[in-house]
């Protein structure tokens, strides 16, 4: 009787061990997938940072201004004079 109980306990432990092993394999696959996804997102982030830096540069602003036919104003106009306020 005790041998049957011990045998059933060992059988139960073996089944639980196999279930945990299969579960850990699935979790390992999920971790690998998430690491690959994180690496792809990191690469996309670097590309977007480069693009933002390019759009933020003065060279980009100057080239866009030239493309839109903006001209550089030669003499600044100051509004500090009172004659502008009287008009």
C-alpha positions as a printed Julia matrix, in Angstrom:
87×3 Matrix{Float64}:
  0.0     0.0     0.0
  2.76    2.44    0.92
  4.7     1.46   -2.2
  1.65    2.36   -4.33
  1.3     5.75   -2.62
  5.02    6.48   -3.05
  4.79    5.38   -6.69
  1.8     7.69   -7.29
  3.62   10.59   -5.61
  6.69   10.02   -7.8
  4.49    9.74  -10.88
  2.78   13.02   -9.93
  6.16   14.7    -9.39
  7.4    13.45  -12.76
  4.29   14.82  -14.49
  4.67   18.18  -12.74
  8.36   18.25  -13.65
  7.58   17.61  -17.33
  4.87   20.29  -17.29
  7.28   22.83  -15.75
  9.96   21.91  -18.28
  7.59   22.45  -21.23
  6.38   25.71  -19.69
  9.95   26.96  -19.22
 10.74   26.16  -22.87
  7.73   28.2   -23.99
  8.76   31.08  -21.73
 12.29   30.93  -23.14
 10.9    31.21  -26.66
  8.77   34.18  -25.61
 11.8    35.88  -24.06
 13.82   35.37  -27.25
 10.98   36.84  -29.32
 10.72   39.88  -27.03
 14.47   40.42  -27.19
 14.35   40.39  -31.0
 11.43   42.82  -30.94
 13.29   45.09  -28.53
 16.36   45.05  -30.78
 14.24   45.99  -33.83
 12.59   48.82  -31.9
 16.01   50.04  -30.75
 17.25   50.12  -34.37
 14.11   52.0   -35.46
 14.63   54.45  -32.61
 18.2    55.14  -33.73
 17.03   55.75  -37.31
 14.3    58.12  -36.1
 16.8    59.99  -33.92
 19.06   60.48  -36.94
 16.12   61.74  -38.98
 15.06   64.18  -36.26
 18.64   65.45  -35.97
 18.72   66.0   -39.72
 15.43   67.94  -39.64
 16.63   69.95  -36.65
 19.83   71.13  -38.31
 20.42   74.62  -39.69
 21.51   73.14  -43.01
 18.08   71.57  -43.45
 16.39   74.86  -42.54
 18.6    76.74  -45.0
 17.96   74.27  -47.81
 14.2    74.38  -47.21
 14.28   78.19  -47.11
 16.12   78.23  -50.43
 13.65   75.75  -51.91
 10.74   77.98  -50.82
 12.47   81.09  -52.23
 12.87   82.8   -48.89
 15.34   85.67  -48.99
 17.59   86.84  -46.25
 16.54   90.26  -45.02
 19.53   92.59  -45.29
 18.59   95.11  -42.59
 16.51   94.26  -39.55
 13.47   96.37  -38.76
 13.21   97.43  -35.14
  9.86   98.25  -33.67
 11.41  100.2   -30.82
 10.95  103.53  -32.59
  7.84  105.46  -31.67
  7.1   106.47  -35.25
  5.86  102.96  -35.97
  3.47  103.15  -33.03
  1.95  106.44  -34.24
  1.02  105.15  -37.69
